Amino acid sequence: MSKNKYILPFKGCWYTEYGGITKKNSHSWDILSQRYAYDFEIRKNSLPYHDNPQILENYYSYLEDVLAPCDGFVVDLVDQYDNTHITEDRQVVCDVLDPKGNYITIKHGKGEYSTICHFKKDTFRVGVGDIVRTGDVLGQVGNSGNTQGPHIHFQVQKGYDANHDKGVIITFKDTYSNHKKTKYLVKNTYVESSLKDGKNKDKYTK
């Protein structure tokens, strides 16, 4: 379990598409860095998009702000990839060399690092070496890297290397899952940073 407590890297109510603290609910159990990672997206009427799913602008998460989950400073950032194309049947594809796409890694206290992936190119508001505070806007949701549509990938690991360092169970603070306060999340649930903060809460529930 993480020694730091983290907020959700977004405002409002989002859907936990993948992730959890058990093998059954894991994002990617056999990939140690991503074992306790999460994928989040906004859904309306149980879908992350409206109309044609191949059009990026039809996804509710696209260009939403991504927030710093905890105090720290930026130690790694890639901002070079265009958005990955979306197939008609929404298969997971990757148009670039790095499946993380455009991403940021932040060093926090107590030897922990968070990594957030799939930003839209040229939307970062911070750079390597910058100090960030909990809740600061880092950039905007895109569709770069290994994806099937715009979403936020969020993980915490015990080192700088987001691909190989061991992931840890994320302990959340001020977080509600299906309107109940919780420290840990599980896939297929709606989550928000607080009941008052979910300005679009009613529109995102099933």
For each residue, the residues with C-beta under 8 A, 3 or more apart:
1: 168 169 171
2: 5 6 112 156 168 169 170 171
3: 109 110 111 112
4: 70 108 109 110 112 156 171
5: 2 70 171 172 173
6: 2 69 70 114 156 170 171 172 173
7: 67 69 70 134 135 172 173 174 175 193
8: 14 40 67 69 172 175 191 192 193
9: 40 66 67 68 69 116 138 152 154
10: 14 40 64 65 66 67 152 193
11: 65 67 193 197 199
12: 42 192 193 197 198 199 200 201 204
13: 42 190 191 192 198 200 201 204 205
14: 8 10 40 41 42 43 61 152 190 191 192 204
15: 40 41 42 43 48 188 189 190 191 204
16: 19 38 39 40 177 185 186 187 188 189 190 191
17: 39 40 41 48 151 187 188
18: 27 37 38 39 187
19: 16 25 26 27 36 37 38 39 185 186 187
20: 24 25 26 27 36 184 185 186 187
21: 25 26 36 169 184 186
22: 25 26
23: 26 29
24: 20
25: 19 20 21 22 186 187
26: 19 20 21 22 23 29 35 36
27: 18 19 20 34 35 36 37 38 39 155
28: 31 34 35 37
29: 23 26 35
30:
31: 28 34 35
32: 35 164 165 166 167
33: 37 155 157 161 162 163 164 165 166 167
34: 27 28 31 37 155 167
35: 26 27 28 29 31 32 167
36: 19 20 21 26 27 155 156 167 168 169 170
37: 18 19 27 28 33 34 153 154 155 167
38: 16 18 19 27 152 153 154 155 170 185 187
39: 16 17 18 19 27 151 152 153 154
40: 8 9 10 14 15 16 17 61 151 152 154 191
41: 14 15 17 48 59 60 61 149 150 151 152
42: 12 13 14 15 48 59 60 61 64 200 204
43: 14 15 46 47 48 60 190 204
44: 47 50 60 203 204
45: 206
46: 43 206
47: 43 44 50
48: 15 17 41 42 43 59 60 61 149 150 151
49: 53 58 59 60 149
50: 44 47 58 60
51: 55 58
52: 55 58
53: 49 58 59 86 88 90 149
54: 85 86 87 88
55: 51 52 58
56: 59 62 83 86 143 150
57: 62
58: 49 50 51 52 53 55 62
59: 41 42 48 49 53 56 62 143 149 150
60: 41 42 43 44 48 49 50 64
61: 14 40 41 42 48 64 141 149 150 151 152
62: 56 57 58 59 120 141 142 143 150
63: 120 123 140 141 142
64: 10 42 60 61 140 141
65: 10 11 137 139 140 141
66: 9 10 116 119 137 138 139 140 141 152
67: 7 8 9 10 11 134 135 136 137 138
68: 9 71 72 106 132 133 134 135 136 137 138
69: 6 7 8 9 106 114 116 134 154
70: 4 5 6 7 106 108 114 134
71: 68 108 109 131 132 133 134
72: 68 106 107 108 109 114 131 132
73: 106 107 129 130 131 132
74: 77 104 105 106 107 126 127 128 129 130 132
75: 105 106 107 113 128 160
76: 103 104 105 128 160 162
77: 74 103 104 105 124 126 127 128
78: 81 98 100 101 102 103
79: 102 119 121 122 124
80: 102 121
81: 78 95 96 98 101 102 121 144 145
82: 95 96 121 144
83: 56 95 120 121 142 143 144
84: 93 94 95 96 101 143 144 145 146 147
85: 54 93 95
86: 53 54 56 90 93 143 147 148 149
87: 54 90 91 93 148
88: 53 54
89:
90: 53 86 87 148 149
91: 87 148
92: 146 147 148
93: 84 85 86 87 146 147 148
94: 84 99 101 145 146 147
95: 81 82 83 84 85
96: 81 82 84 99 101 144 145
97:
98: 78 81 101 103 145
99: 94 96 145 146
100: 78 103 115 117 118 145 146 153 162 163
101: 78 81 84 94 96 98 117 118 119 142 143 144 145 146 147
102: 78 79 80 81 117 118 119 120 121 124 139 142 144 145
103: 76 77 78 98 100 115 116 117 118 119 145 162
104: 74 76 77 115 116 119 124 126 138 139
105: 74 75 76 77 113 114 115 160 162
106: 68 69 70 72 73 74 75 113 114 115 132
107: 72 73 74 75 112 113 160
108: 4 70 71 72 112 113 114
109: 3 4 71 72 112
110: 3 4
111: 3 158 159
112: 2 3 4 107 108 109 156 157 158 168
113: 75 105 106 107 108 156 157 158 159 160 162 165
114: 6 69 70 72 105 106 108 154 155 156 157
115: 100 103 104 105 106 153 154 155 156 157 162
116: 9 66 69 103 104 119 138 152 153 154
117: 100 101 102 103 145 152 153
118: 100 101 102 103 141 142 143 144 145 147 150 151 152 153
119: 66 79 101 102 103 104 116 123 124 138 139 140 141 142 144
120: 62 63 83 102 123 139 140 141 142 143 144
121: 79 80 81 82 83 102 142 144
122: 79
123: 63 119 120 139 140 142
124: 77 79 102 104 119 127 138 139
125: 136 137 138 139
126: 74 77 104 130 132 136 138 139
127: 74 77 124 130
128: 74 75 76 77
129: 73 74
130: 73 74 126 127
131: 71 72 73
132: 68 71 72 73 74 106 126 136 138
133: 68 71 136
134: 7 67 68 69 70 71
135: 7 67 68
136: 67 68 125 126 132 133
137: 65 66 67 68 125
138: 9 66 67 68 104 116 119 124 125 126 132
139: 65 66 102 104 119 120 123 124 125 126
140: 63 64 65 66 119 120 123
141: 61 62 63 64 65 66 118 119 120 150 151 152
142: 62 63 83 101 102 118 119 120 121 123 150
143: 56 59 62 83 84 86 101 118 120 147 149 150
144: 81 82 83 84 96 101 102 118 119 120 121 147
145: 81 84 94 96 98 99 100 101 102 103 117 118
146: 84 92 93 94 99 100 101
147: 84 86 92 93 94 101 118 143 144 150 151
148: 86 87 90 91 92 93
149: 41 48 49 53 59 61 86 90 143
150: 41 48 56 59 61 62 118 141 142 143 147
151: 17 39 40 41 48 61 118 141 147
152: 9 10 14 38 39 40 41 61 66 116 117 118 141
153: 37 38 39 100 115 116 117 118
154: 9 37 38 39 40 69 114 115 116 170
155: 27 33 34 36 37 38 114 115 162 167 170
156: 2 4 6 36 112 113 114 115 167 168 170
157: 33 112 113 114 115 161 162 165 166 167 168
158: 111 112 113 165 166 167 168
159: 111 113 164 165 166
160: 75 76 105 107 113 165
161: 33 157 164 165
162: 33 76 100 103 105 113 115 155 157 165
163: 33 100
164: 32 33 159 161
165: 32 33 113 157 158 159 160 161 162
166: 32 33 157 158 159
167: 32 33 34 35 36 37 155 156 157 158
168: 1 2 36 112 156 157 158
169: 1 2 21 36 184
170: 2 6 36 38 154 155 156 184 185
171: 1 2 4 5 6 183 184
172: 5 6 7 8 175 182 183 184 185
173: 5 6 7 183
174: 7 193 194
175: 7 8 172 181 182 183 185 191 192 193
176: 179 180 181 182 191 192 193 194 195
177: 16 180 182 185 186 189 190 191
178: 189 190 191
179: 176 195
180: 176 177
181: 175 176
182: 172 175 176 177 185
183: 171 172 173 175
184: 20 21 169 170 171 172
185: 16 19 20 38 170 172 175 177 182 189 191
186: 16 19 20 21 25 177 189
187: 16 17 18 19 20 25 38
188: 15 16 17
189: 15 16 177 178 185 186
190: 13 14 15 16 43 177 178 204 205 206
191: 8 13 14 15 16 40 175 176 177 178 185
192: 8 12 13 14 175 176 195 197 198 201
193: 7 8 10 11 12 174 175 176 197 198
194: 174 176 197 198
195: 176 179 192 198 201
196:
197: 11 12 192 193 194
198: 12 13 192 193 194 195 201 204
199: 11 12
200: 12 13 42 203 204
201: 12 13 192 195 198 204 205
202: 205
203: 44 200
204: 12 13 14 15 42 43 44 190 198 200 201
205: 13 190 201 202
206: 45 46 190
